[in-house]
Amino acid sequence: MTSQERMEAIFQYQKTDRVPLGAMSTGFNTRNAGHSVADAYDDPKRSFQDMQWTSEQYGWDPIPQYAGHTVLGAWDFGGEVRMPQGEYEGALVVISYPVKSEEDIDKLKMPDPKKAGRIPQAMRFSELQAAHDIPVFFFSRSPFTMAANISGIDQFLRWTMKKPEVCEKLLRLSIDHIFNVLEYWVKTFGPDKIFAWMSSPSESNQLISPRTLKKFALPYHAEYHERLKKLGIKRFGLHICGDQNLNLPLLAEVSPWEHPSVLSFGHEVDLETAAEHFPKDIIYGNIEPAVIQTGTPEQVYELSRVAIEKGKKAPGGFILGPGCGLPVMAPPVNVWAMTKAANDFG
């Protein structure tokens, strides 16, 4: 099968020639091609070309492939953000948050959905995806994670306990901004071409309890999908980042997304557990990124074999990949070990 045929089959609950293979890779692509990590965020053409070459090199299927963050809280709302630097930084770094106090929230203005932050670069990347007839990925954080990114996670979590009404203001701004930008994407490419991808790192149980998730995050997940359906977007993926084992029953109970969707998990969540909670969805994951970066190819190969054996049992389908973003400095032979495992066992 071609990658496109393989992905279409898995979304139809049909058998594929092999287990699909993804990477969630941005900075690794540009470093792999001899360029800087900053190029992954600041040079759409180079980022796209490096993604294409790296994907062909490792046999990755296009789930997901995006140019970093399309929609950001801190940057889009007027904070200061810098590009990654040095060997090991693989993402944008917030230097100054736009909200430092409760009073700052009332001063916020809705960002320009075409010009804020790095939206112009993300749009150019999406145009290249459309021109090459591959899915146009629209990437955002969850409204909860974006709201926390506007004020900083420490302050936002204190407000969840002491000033919930302040959190609601930031959550409302966040989801409205996400959809202002998404409507721009829909007008540009049409809903059938778009694959919406969300990540929710600030909702992990390393940071919040299921009670906080239920009160602040889940209502906005539900609204997100109501608005997604109105726009006519049918393809969706969610990276359930970190240790969210305590959140899984709540997410499974609500599960407002269309089925099947791609649900991506960190190494902290067992793939069989994920499949039990979400039998109608495609389970993605979940090789530990730290092992990909610091382990041996034999270790990565064995972890991939185990993941494939578990993932094959998922009733909704399975995609092999890392449990979060592919580390920028991952040794190429370790990345290849996942590809070899997919070919040998998948």
Buried (B, 14 or more C-beta within 10 A) or exposed (E): BEBEEBBEBBBEEEEBEBBBBBBBBBBBBBBBBEBBBBBBBBBBEBBBBBBBEBBEBBBBBBBBBBBBBBBBBBBBBBBEBEBBEEEEBBBBEBEEBBBEEBEBBEEBEEBBBEEBBBBEBBBBBBBBBBEEEBBBBBBBBBBBBBBBBBBBBEBBBBBBEEEEEBBBBBBBBBBBBBBBBBEBBBEBBEBEBBBBBBBBBBBBBEBBEBEBBBBBBBBBBBBBBEBBBEBEBBBBBBBBBBBBBBBBEBBBEBBBBBBBBBBBBBBBBBBBBBBBBBBBBBBBBBBBBEBBBBBEBEBBBBBBBBBBEBBEEBBBBBBBBBBBBBBBBBBBEBBBBBBBBBEEBB
